[in-house]
């Protein structure tokens, strides 16, 4: 699916998604990725929902997001409380959703100039 969004010059935006991939600025990514308006993390060590740990989310705190969107794959799955505990302790807002919803929500928040990060589990 292609996404239509208000273009924000020089910012990362989702331009499409499908089964097992996302398009960021029209470039295809097929493995887990973290997207911020001015930065891409393409080597995030979290490879799948089942492999997700608190340490994976704790490493994202250095990116200083205001809100973190956790895309859990093709379907919505909620991580255990101990996995999201680093976000709670740091008082970082977070939302858990499927990857497609995370892409759409990220584009809206990014266009509003929010400090948003989308951490997508594509594996």
Secondary structure, DSSP 4 states (H G I P E B T S, - for coil): -B------TT---EEEEETTEEEETTEEE-S-EEEETTEEE---S--STTT--HHHHHHHGGG--SEEEEE-SSS--PPPHHHHHHHHHTT-EEEEE-HHHHHHHHHHHHHTT--EEEEE---
